[in-house]
């Protein structure tokens, strides 16, 4: 009977150690693949040179791991911010949206008053983040 209990203890220990090793391998594989991921992002629809009516702005993100084809990146956090107050983003000065299943983040710019405006964009994907160069445009309020 003692031999059976000892054998069961050894089997449980082996399973426990093997499970721990499997988790470690999975973790390091994930870290390796995450470090090989390239995030590609760009405006697919920029603000017009002159904003005189509501207009949509679309920002797109995709991810490419190693040499695999790029795929849309959903749930990337995009913060759009207007600096000068001559236009609004969906009714406010700033808005944070997540990319949809196609990798797109869309907001609507609306003229508030005539003047020069600057649109800033901040992107957050997991632990990576970055800023796009400002988009400058004129606003004409009729």
C-alpha positions in Angstrom: 0.0 0.0 0.0 2.9 2.4 0.8 4.4 1.8 -2.6 1.1 2.7 -4.3 0.9 6.0 -2.3 4.5 6.8 -3.1 3.9 6.1 -6.8 0.9 8.4 -6.8 2.9 11.1 -5.1 5.6 10.8 -7.8 3.0 10.9 -10.6 1.3 14.0 -9.1 4.7 15.7 -8.8 5.7 14.9 -12.4 2.3 16.2 -13.6 2.8 19.4 -11.5 6.3 20.0 -12.8 5.3 19.3 -16.4 2.4 21.7 -16.1 4.7 24.4 -14.7 7.2 23.9 -17.5 4.4 24.1 -20.0 3.2 27.4 -18.6 6.8 28.7 -18.7 7.2 27.7 -22.3 3.9 29.3 -23.3 4.8 32.5 -21.5 8.2 32.8 -23.2 6.7 31.9 -26.6 4.1 34.7 -26.0 6.8 37.2 -25.1 8.9 36.2 -28.1 5.9 36.6 -30.5 4.9 39.9 -28.9 8.4 41.2 -29.4 8.2 40.3 -33.1 4.9 42.1 -33.6 5.0 45.2 -35.7 2.1 47.6 -35.3 1.3 49.6 -38.4 -1.0 52.6 -38.1 -1.9 55.6 -40.2 -4.7 57.9 -41.1 -7.0 56.5 -43.8 -9.0 59.7 -43.8 -7.4 62.9 -42.6 -9.1 66.2 -41.7 -9.8 68.3 -44.8 -7.5 71.3 -45.4 -10.5 73.5 -44.7 -13.2 72.2 -42.4 -16.5 74.0 -43.1 -19.0 71.1 -42.4 -18.8 68.0 -40.2 -16.2 65.5 -41.5 -15.1 62.1 -40.4 -11.5 61.3 -39.6 -10.5 57.6 -39.7 -7.3 56.1 -38.2 -6.4 52.5 -39.0 -4.2 50.0 -37.0 -3.0 46.6 -38.0 -0.5 44.1 -36.6 2.1 41.9 -38.4 3.9 39.1 -36.6 7.1 38.0 -38.2 6.5 37.6 -42.0 2.8 36.8 -41.7 0.3 39.0 -43.5 -0.9 42.1 -41.6 -4.2 41.7 -39.8 -6.6 44.4 -38.5 -5.9 45.3 -34.8 -9.1 45.7 -32.8 -9.3 47.4 -29.4 -6.3 49.7 -29.9 -6.9 52.8 -27.9 -6.8 56.0 -29.9 -7.1 59.5 -28.3 -8.0 62.3 -30.7 -7.5 65.8 -29.2 -8.1 69.3 -30.7 -5.9 72.1 -29.4 -7.4 75.4 -30.4 -11.1 75.0 -29.8 -12.2 76.0 -33.3 -13.7 72.5 -33.9 -15.1 69.7 -31.8 -14.7 66.0 -31.8 -18.1 64.3 -31.5 -19.1 67.4 -29.4 -15.9 67.7 -27.2 -12.3 68.7 -27.4 -11.0 65.2 -26.9 -12.2 61.7 -27.4 -10.7 58.3 -26.8 -12.1 55.4 -29.0 -11.1 51.8 -29.5 -10.5 50.4 -33.0 -13.2 48.2 -34.3 -12.9 44.7 -35.8 -11.5 46.2 -39.0 -8.9 48.1 -37.1 -10.5 51.5 -37.6 -11.1 54.3 -35.2 -13.5 57.0 -36.4 -14.5 60.4 -35.1 -16.4 63.3 -36.5 -15.0 66.8 -36.6 -17.5 69.7 -36.5 -16.7 73.4 -37.0 -17.3 75.6 -33.9 -15.6 78.9 -34.9 -13.3 80.2 -37.7 -9.6 79.8 -37.1 -6.6 77.4 -37.4 -6.9 74.1 -35.7 -4.5 71.3 -34.7 -5.5 67.6 -34.3 -3.3 65.5 -32.0 -3.5 61.7 -31.9 -2.1 59.3 -29.3 -2.1 55.5 -29.8 -2.0 52.8 -27.1 -1.7 49.1 -27.8 -0.9 47.0 -24.8 2.4 48.4 -23.3 3.3 50.2 -26.6 2.2 53.8 -27.2 3.0 56.6 -29.6 2.0 59.9 -31.1 1.3 60.9 -34.7 2.5 64.2 -36.1 -0.1 66.9 -35.6 -2.7 67.4 -38.4 -3.1 71.2 -39.1 -6.2 72.5 -40.8 -8.4 75.6 -41.1 -11.9 75.9 -39.8 -14.5 78.1 -41.4 -17.8 78.5 -39.4 -20.6 79.8 -41.6 
